[in-house]
Amino acid sequence: MLLVGPHETLYQLHSFLLTALWPGLTSSTASASSCPGGPSSCPLHPLCHPLSRRSSSNSGPLTPADVVKTNTSLMRFIHSTHLNPSPAPRGDPWLTLPSVDPRTGVRIVDSRWVRYASSSKINILVLNRAPLSAPAWSYYYNNVSAPASDWSWLSTLGHLEKQHAESETQTLSEPFFAHVLSRLDHHHRLGPPLAARSGSRPTRARRLLLLSAALHSTVSTFLPSLLSTLSQLREHAGHRAILGKKPVLWYGSWYLPISCAPESISVFSSENDPRRLLVRLLAEAEAKDNPWSAYYNAQVYMHDRLLARLLPAYGIDYISSLSTAIPPEVEQKDAQVKDWYCIKHVFETPRGALMGQKFLGDFVDTLSSWGWGNV
């Protein structure tokens, strides 16, 4: 099984699966022991076999003879920010040189994965692409200790997205999404002038600005890039076919709490409907002056709605992380978890444990639909 995507979601899922199959480990210890070099250099992991007890730090790397002799299953995580499906072994600058997104100033990590995923050795492929990061330059400090948020980056980001469109999506986005983007730009022009500090902008106008920015990022960048990736996978130029030849799953991203304080975690405790929960998260982000989490969460909801309708047309099964029903007693325990880093080890929380269980159930159902009866 191969997992390809960002560390925010699939690296955590990879660590959760190791804990499910390696009794006695936690997600954090599984990450440290199985991938000592971090998510960008994660090796193959043996599953459901005594070899899974083997630690690469004291027993040496797993050899092909070990795998053949024991008939063990293997899992691997490959770090990829954009899911660039280029099969070229060399020459693609996205894959060979350190890159920084000119729109956000955030480092881009992509790896050569598509030929590996298309090989007969890979039986199951799990994908994810995270929501776009807030620009690095949107964070600044008013003094040495207190951050002061500046919401003006929500408008600036749209201009940068048009100026620095990803090369493979620039032509694709024009005919399909030009009308939607023009209406969003028109909305920005008609809106009231943007004040730099959040306190001087009405709440409703700020929320509309934030949702417009999340929608602009989705329509101008995420969706065209996703369609380009799916089209290249369908064409499978330079590699074997993947879609339709093996189970391909997409595991959706999840909401972030606005802060790691117990009162913020408890927002999840009274609402399981993804849309209503987003409204509450946006309201809390407004109260805490946190546009970054709100921008991320708005994209999570938009992507969840889009992916559930788009991916099945390409033969990809979508598993949403937003549809996990959380009983009240679990929600109360979740709010009591201290020092929850909001995203790093989400599967170690009570809520995350249920998310993991739901993934495993949906995972088994998907494999059963492919005729894998004994999963």
Salt bridges, closest charged atoms under 4 A:
ASP66 OD2 - ARG54 NH1 2.90
ASP101 OD1 - ARG103 NE 2.78
GLU161 OE1 - HIS216 ND1 2.68
GLU166 OE2 - ARG103 NH2 3.28
GLU166 OE2 - ARG129 NH2 3.34
ASP185 OD2 - LYS162 NZ 3.16
ASP185 OD1 - HIS216 NE2 3.74
GLU271 OE2 - ARG276 NE 3.21
GLU286 OE2 - ARG206 NH2 1.81
ASP289 OD1 - ARG206 NH1 3.60
ASP362 OD2 - LYS358 NZ 2.58
